Amino acid sequence: MVNVGDKAVTRRIAVAEGSIMMSADTLQLICEGGHKKGDVLGIARIAGIMAAKKTADLIPLCHPLPLTHVDIELQPDSNNNCVYCRVTAETDGKTGIEMEALTAVQVTLLTIYDMCKAVDRGMAMHNIQLVSKAGGKSGDWQRES
């Protein structure tokens, strides 16, 4: 594990995104709230927040961080038959929060898959990536479009 003991505590923010493609029928089922397992997007959002909090338990050598905020936006897109996920994670700490944001995206999308796999095993996750990060010694970073 990298020694971060001498680093300054700074406000750190990371934004990550991804999407899960599915059939039009599956997306309609999610949007109408008719899934027999319940509120797919609500449950996925909670799963993503829980995953962000457990990132250090999942990723070897990842420092545990005290999260100050995790926001998960889920946007169904009927034009592309997908659900887009965008996570913003924040902390006041000595190391970055990118892994927490990326883990939250992955688990959010995996939860959608898990809840809907009985009706659509062909779902696929795409373009999971860091969008931006702010804070720390290395400063700000933004993905170029």
C-alpha positions in Angstrom: 0.0 0.0 0.0 1.3 3.4 -0.9 2.2 5.6 2.1 0.0 8.7 2.1 0.9 9.8 5.6 2.7 12.9 4.6 0.1 14.1 2.0 -2.2 17.0 2.8 -5.9 16.5 3.4 -7.7 18.1 0.5 -11.3 18.0 -0.9 -11.4 15.5 -3.6 -14.1 14.8 -6.2 -14.3 12.2 -8.9 -17.0 11.7 -11.6 -17.4 8.4 -13.4 -19.9 7.1 -15.9 -21.1 4.1 -17.8 -24.2 2.6 -19.3 -26.0 -0.7 -19.6 -27.6 -1.6 -23.0 -30.8 -3.8 -23.0 -33.8 -4.7 -25.0 -36.5 -2.0 -25.5 -38.9 -4.3 -23.5 -36.6 -4.5 -20.6 -36.1 -0.7 -20.5 -39.8 -0.2 -20.7 -40.3 -2.6 -17.8 -37.8 -0.6 -15.7 -39.3 2.8 -16.6 -42.8 1.7 -15.9 -41.9 0.3 -12.5 -43.5 -3.0 -13.4 -40.6 -5.3 -12.5 -41.6 -8.0 -10.0 -38.4 -7.5 -8.0 -39.3 -3.9 -7.3 -37.8 -0.4 -8.1 -34.8 -1.4 -10.3 -33.3 2.1 -10.4 -33.8 2.8 -6.8 -32.3 -0.4 -5.6 -29.4 0.0 -8.1 -28.7 3.5 -6.7 -28.5 2.2 -3.1 -26.2 -0.7 -4.3 -23.9 1.8 -5.9 -23.7 3.9 -2.8 -23.0 0.9 -0.7 -20.3 -0.2 -3.1 -18.5 3.2 -3.0 -18.4 2.8 0.8 -16.9 -0.7 0.5 -14.3 -0.1 -2.3 -11.3 -0.6 -0.1 -12.7 -4.0 0.8 -12.9 -5.0 -2.8 -9.8 -3.5 -4.5 -6.5 -4.7 -3.1 -4.3 -2.0 -1.7 -7.0 0.7 -2.1 -7.0 3.0 0.9 -10.3 3.3 2.9 -11.8 6.8 2.5 -14.4 8.6 4.6 -16.9 9.6 1.9 -18.6 12.9 2.4 -21.0 12.5 -0.6 -22.0 10.1 -3.3 -24.5 11.0 -5.9 -25.8 8.5 -8.5 -27.8 9.8 -11.5 -29.6 7.2 -13.6 -31.1 8.2 -16.9 -33.1 5.8 -19.0 -32.5 6.4 -22.7 -35.2 5.0 -25.0 -33.4 6.1 -28.1 -30.4 3.8 -27.3 -32.2 1.3 -25.1 -29.9 1.8 -22.2 -29.6 3.3 -18.7 -26.8 5.8 -18.3 -25.2 6.1 -14.9 -23.1 9.0 -13.6 -21.6 8.9 -10.2 -20.0 11.9 -8.3 -18.1 10.9 -5.2 -16.5 13.3 -2.7 -14.2 13.1 0.3 -11.8 15.2 2.3 -8.7 13.0 2.4 -5.1 12.3 1.5 -5.7 10.2 -1.6 -8.0 10.2 -4.6 -11.6 9.0 -4.8 -11.6 7.8 -8.4 -11.8 4.1 -7.5 -14.9 4.8 -5.3 -16.7 6.5 -8.2 -15.8 3.8 -10.7 -16.8 1.0 -8.3 -20.1 2.7 -7.7 -20.8 2.8 -11.5 -19.9 -0.8 -11.9 -22.0 -2.1 -9.0 -25.0 0.1 -10.0 -25.0 -1.3 -13.5 -24.4 -4.9 -12.2 -27.4 -4.5 -9.9 -29.6 -3.5 -12.9 -28.3 -6.6 -14.7 -28.9 -8.8 -11.7 -32.5 -7.6 -11.2 -33.3 -7.9 -14.9 -31.4 -11.0 -16.1 -34.5 -13.2 -15.9 -36.1 -11.1 -18.7 -32.9 -10.1 -20.6 -29.6 -12.0 -20.4 -28.2 -10.1 -23.3 -27.7 -6.8 -21.4 -24.2 -5.4 -21.7 -22.3 -2.7 -19.8 -20.3 -0.1 -21.9 -18.0 2.9 -21.6 -17.3 2.7 -17.9 -14.8 5.4 -17.4 -13.5 8.3 -15.3 -14.9 11.6 -16.5 -13.1 14.0 -14.2 -11.3 14.3 -10.9 -10.4 17.3 -8.7 -8.1 17.9 -5.8 -4.9 16.5 -4.5 -1.3 17.0 -5.5 -1.8 16.1 -9.2 -4.6 18.7 -9.5 -7.6 18.5 -11.7 -8.2 16.2 -14.7 -10.9 16.2 -17.3 -11.6 13.6 -20.0 -11.5 15.1 -23.4 -14.6 14.6 -25.5 
